[in-house]
C-alpha cells in the first residue's frame, strides 16, 4: 500500500501524518519547521496526537533551535538597485527595457559602479 499524508492539529501544532508500511511511530521536525509524524497505515489521529503531546517539549526545543540557527534571508524584491549575493559577491540589480540588445539576463562587472545583474523588464514579475 502506498504512503498517504493527512494533516491534523494538536493544540497549536499542525502535524502531517504520513503513513506507510512501517511498524513504528516517529516524529520529526523538518528544516522548514514542519512537524511530520510517520507511522503504519493503522495509525489513528488519536495515536498521532498522543505521540505529539508526549514529544511536545522536544518539538518546541527543535523549533527554537531552528529559529536561532537559520540564516537571515529576507525576501528580495525585483526592483532596480536591490542587492543580491552571487557566489559570495554583492551584485546590484538593474532592470532594463526590453528594447535593449543585451540578453534577457546578464552579469556585468564594472570597477566604477560594482558588479550588477541586468534583467529585462518583461522577465521580472
N, C-alpha and C positions, 0 to 999 in steps of 0.2 A: 504494500500500500504506500503511495507517495506521501511525502510530508505535507502537512497542512498548517496554515497560520490563522490565528484569530487574535483579537486584541481584547483584553479585559482591563478593568480599572480596579485597583486595590487601594482604597483610601485615595490618596492624591497621586498615585503612581499608575501610569499606563504601562501595561505589560503585554508584550507579544508572546503568545503561547504557540510554540512550534512543535507539532507532534510528528513523530516518525517511528521507525521500527526499533528504537532504542528501548531499554528496560529501566532506566533510572531518570530521576528528575534533576535538572541542573539549572541554575540561574546565572546569567552573565550580564555585564554592563558593557556595551559597545563603546568604541572610541567616540562615537557621536552622542553618547549619553542615553542610548535606548536600552531598555531592560528587556531581555529576551529569556524566556523560560523554555527549556527543551525537555520533552518527555515522551513517553509512549503514547500511542493513539488512544489509550484508555484514560488519559489524564483529563480530569474534570476541572471546571473553573474553581471548584472548592479546593481541590488538591493544589492547584496553582496558587490560589490566594493564600493558603496556609503556608506554603514554602516562602512566598514573598514576605509574609508577616514575620516568619522566623528569621529571614535574612535581611530585614528592613535596615538595621543598623549598618550592616556591611554594604548594602546598596547605597545608602547615603554617604558612607565614607568614600566609596568609589566615585560617586558623582562629584563630591567635594574635591577629591584628588584630581579628577579630570579638569574641573573648572580652574584649579590652581596651576596646572601644568600645561594646558593648551596654549599655543602661541596666540598672541593677539593679532587677529587678521580681520580688520574692519572691512565692511562691504565697500567695494570700489564702484564708482560711477564712471561711465564712459563719457567724460567731458574733457575738453581741451585743458591741459595743464595738470590733470590728475597724474600722480606719480605711481609707477609700478616698479617692483623689483624683478629684474630678469637676470637669472644666473648671478645673483648677488650684486648686481649693479643697478642703481636707480635710473629709470627712464621716464621722461615726461611724455604724456600722450598729446598728440596733435591731430585733430580731426580736420580733414581736408575735403574740399568739394570733389564730387565725382568726376569733374572735368579734368582733373589732374592727370598727367601722363604716367604717374607712378603706379606701381602695382597696388592692389587694394590694401595690403598691409606690408609696411617696410620698417626696418630699423635703421636709424641714421646716427652716426657718431660725428658729433661736431664739437671740436675742442673749445669753441667760444660759448656755446649755449648748453653743452652737455648732451648726453645721449637722449634720443627721443624715438618714440614709436609713432609712425604716421598711419592713420586709418581713414579710409574713405567714409564719408558721412552715411552712405547707403548701407555700409556694412555694420555701422554702430546701431544698436537698438534704439 
